[in-house]
Amino acid sequence: MFNQNFCAAGCGRPAFTGSALCAVHSADPGADAMKLSELIIRQRVIKDISLQGLHFEDMDFSCRKFFGCNFSGAVFTRCLFTGSLMRLTFFDFSALSCCDFSNGDFQFLSFAGASIHDCSFEGSELVNINFGGTVISDSTFSKTNMGNSRLIYADITHSDFIDCNLKRADFTKTKREEVSFKSSNTAEALFEMEALK
């Protein structure tokens, strides 16, 4: 699991990999993000890396294997994660826009409090994923396996969950507007808490 080193400036934020500072106190966070992008692109297996708070645009991280990584609070715009494998990776409070996670194998990830806009997870394994409190818009999760995933308190608009396995997926307390569950096994998902007897 990634090391939690704190910023040398004393702000209490975590430092990102390869630095003693956080993204806020870095002299050039753009250059730092580019350095870490190059590191990911060079390697096929990425372990214990922290990109917390950095911004990434137009990066191709496809077909990589990520283990125990911290992407919390990071911003990803037009980034590709297609065909990637991820385990125990955190995207809490991150912002994902126009990103492609299709055909991936993702287990035990957290997107809690994240913003996901115009992203594709189509054809992916999304097992035991925490989407609690996530804002999801204009995105597709079609043909995914979302077994045991939690979307509690998520705000979902203009998004598709077509032909999905939703067995034991928890949509309790979600706000949903123009969401399609066509051909998905919604009877095996949880949408409302049963009244306590």
C-alpha positions as CSV (number, residue, x, y, z in Angstrom):
1,M,0.0,0.0,0.0
2,F,1.2,3.5,-0.8
3,N,3.2,5.4,1.9
4,Q,1.4,8.3,3.5
5,N,4.2,10.9,3.8
6,F,3.0,14.4,4.7
7,C,4.0,17.6,3.0
8,A,7.2,19.1,4.3
9,A,5.5,22.6,4.2
10,G,3.5,21.5,7.3
11,C,0.1,21.8,5.7
12,G,-1.0,18.3,6.7
13,R,-1.7,17.2,3.1
14,P,-0.1,14.1,1.7
15,A,3.0,14.5,-0.4
16,F,2.9,12.8,-3.8
17,T,5.4,10.1,-5.0
18,G,8.9,11.5,-5.6
19,S,8.4,14.7,-3.6
20,A,8.5,15.9,-0.1
21,L,5.7,18.4,-0.9
22,C,2.0,18.2,-1.8
23,A,0.5,19.4,-5.1
24,V,-0.4,22.7,-3.5
25,H,3.1,23.5,-2.4
26,S,5.0,22.1,-5.4
27,A,6.9,24.7,-7.3
28,D,5.7,23.2,-10.6
29,P,2.9,20.7,-10.2
30,G,2.4,20.4,-14.0
31,A,6.0,19.2,-14.4
32,D,5.7,16.9,-11.5
33,A,2.5,15.3,-13.0
34,M,4.4,14.9,-16.3
35,K,7.3,13.1,-14.6
36,L,4.9,10.7,-12.8
37,S,3.0,10.2,-16.1
38,E,6.2,9.2,-17.8
39,L,6.9,6.8,-15.0
40,I,3.5,5.1,-15.4
41,I,3.9,4.9,-19.2
42,R,7.3,3.3,-18.9
43,Q,6.1,0.6,-16.5
44,R,3.4,-2.0,-17.0
45,V,3.0,-2.7,-13.3
46,I,2.5,0.3,-11.0
47,K,2.5,-0.2,-7.2
48,D,2.1,2.1,-4.2
49,I,2.2,5.3,-6.1
50,S,0.5,8.5,-4.9
51,L,-0.7,11.1,-7.4
52,Q,-2.8,12.9,-4.9
53,G,-4.0,16.4,-6.0
54,L,-2.1,16.4,-9.4
55,H,-3.7,17.2,-12.8
56,F,-3.4,14.9,-15.8
57,E,-4.6,15.6,-19.3
58,D,-4.5,13.5,-22.5
59,M,-2.5,10.7,-20.9
60,D,-2.6,7.1,-22.1
61,F,-2.4,4.8,-19.1
62,S,-4.0,1.8,-21.0
63,C,-3.2,-1.8,-20.3
64,R,-1.4,-1.1,-17.0
65,K,-1.7,-2.9,-13.7
66,F,-2.2,-0.6,-10.7
67,F,-1.9,-2.0,-7.1
68,G,-2.4,0.0,-3.9
69,C,-2.3,3.4,-5.6
70,N,-3.6,6.8,-4.3
71,F,-5.2,9.1,-6.9
72,S,-7.4,10.9,-4.4
73,G,-8.1,14.5,-5.3
74,A,-6.4,14.2,-8.6
75,V,-7.9,15.6,-11.9
76,F,-8.0,13.4,-15.0
77,T,-9.1,14.9,-18.3
78,R,-9.2,12.8,-21.5
79,C,-7.1,10.1,-20.0
80,L,-7.2,6.5,-21.1
81,F,-7.2,3.5,-18.7
82,T,-8.7,1.0,-21.2
83,G,-7.9,-2.6,-20.6
84,S,-6.2,-1.8,-17.3
85,L,-6.3,-3.8,-14.1
86,M,-6.6,-2.1,-10.7
87,R,-6.7,-3.4,-7.2
88,L,-7.0,-1.3,-4.0
89,T,-6.7,2.0,-5.7
90,F,-8.3,5.2,-4.5
91,F,-9.9,7.9,-6.6
92,D,-11.8,9.6,-3.6
93,F,-12.8,13.2,-4.4
94,S,-11.1,13.1,-7.8
95,A,-12.5,14.7,-10.9
96,L,-12.7,12.5,-14.0
97,S,-13.8,14.0,-17.3
98,C,-13.9,12.4,-20.8
99,C,-11.9,9.4,-19.5
100,D,-12.1,5.8,-20.8
101,F,-12.0,2.9,-18.3
102,S,-13.6,0.4,-20.8
103,N,-12.7,-3.3,-20.8
104,G,-10.9,-3.0,-17.5
105,D,-10.7,-5.3,-14.5
106,F,-11.3,-3.2,-11.4
107,Q,-11.8,-4.6,-7.9
108,F,-11.8,-3.0,-4.4
109,L,-11.5,0.6,-5.7
110,S,-13.0,3.7,-4.1
111,F,-14.5,6.7,-6.1
112,A,-16.2,8.1,-3.0
113,G,-17.1,11.8,-3.4
114,A,-15.6,11.8,-6.9
115,S,-17.0,13.6,-10.0
116,I,-17.3,11.4,-13.1
117,H,-18.4,13.2,-16.3
118,D,-18.6,11.8,-19.8
119,C,-16.6,8.7,-18.9
120,S,-16.9,5.1,-20.2
121,F,-16.6,2.0,-18.0
122,E,-18.2,-0.1,-20.7
123,G,-17.4,-3.9,-20.7
124,S,-15.5,-3.7,-17.4
125,E,-15.4,-5.7,-14.2
126,L,-16.4,-3.2,-11.5
127,V,-16.5,-5.6,-8.5
128,N,-16.6,-4.3,-4.9
129,I,-16.3,-0.6,-5.9
130,N,-17.3,2.2,-3.7
131,F,-19.1,5.0,-5.6
132,G,-20.6,6.4,-2.4
133,G,-21.6,10.1,-2.8
134,T,-20.2,10.2,-6.4
135,V,-21.6,12.6,-8.9
136,I,-21.9,10.7,-12.2
137,S,-23.1,12.4,-15.4
138,D,-23.3,11.6,-19.1
139,S,-21.4,8.3,-18.6
140,T,-21.8,4.7,-19.6
141,F,-21.4,1.6,-17.4
142,S,-23.1,-0.7,-20.0
143,K,-22.1,-4.4,-20.2
144,T,-20.3,-4.2,-16.8
145,N,-20.2,-6.5,-13.9
146,M,-21.0,-4.3,-10.9
147,G,-21.4,-7.1,-8.4
148,N,-21.2,-5.9,-4.7
149,S,-20.6,-2.3,-5.7
150,R,-22.0,0.5,-3.7
151,L,-23.5,3.7,-5.1
152,I,-25.1,4.9,-1.9
153,Y,-26.0,8.6,-2.1
154,A,-24.6,8.9,-5.6
155,D,-26.1,11.5,-7.9
156,I,-26.5,9.9,-11.4
157,T,-27.8,11.8,-14.5
158,H,-27.9,11.0,-18.2
159,S,-26.0,7.7,-17.8
160,D,-26.5,4.1,-18.9
161,F,-26.3,0.8,-17.0
162,I,-27.5,-1.3,-19.9
163,D,-27.1,-5.1,-19.9
164,C,-25.2,-5.0,-16.5
165,N,-24.8,-7.5,-13.8
166,L,-26.1,-5.6,-10.8
167,K,-26.2,-8.5,-8.3
168,R,-25.9,-7.1,-4.8
169,A,-25.1,-3.6,-6.2
170,D,-26.5,-1.0,-3.7
171,F,-28.2,2.1,-5.2
172,T,-29.8,3.1,-1.9
173,K,-30.5,6.8,-1.5
174,T,-29.2,7.6,-5.0
175,K,-30.7,10.5,-7.1
176,R,-31.3,9.3,-10.6
177,E,-32.4,11.3,-13.6
178,E,-32.5,9.9,-17.2
179,V,-30.7,6.7,-16.2
180,S,-31.2,3.5,-18.2
181,F,-31.1,0.0,-16.7
182,K,-32.4,-1.7,-19.8
183,S,-31.6,-5.5,-19.9
184,S,-29.9,-5.3,-16.4
185,N,-30.9,-7.6,-13.5
186,T,-32.2,-4.8,-11.3
187,A,-34.2,-7.2,-9.2
188,E,-31.0,-8.4,-7.7
189,A,-29.8,-4.9,-6.8
190,L,-30.8,-2.9,-3.8
191,F,-32.6,0.4,-4.5
192,E,-34.5,1.1,-1.3
193,M,-33.9,0.2,2.3
194,E,-36.4,-2.3,3.6
195,A,-38.5,-1.0,6.4
196,L,-37.3,-2.3,9.7
197,K,-39.8,-4.5,11.5
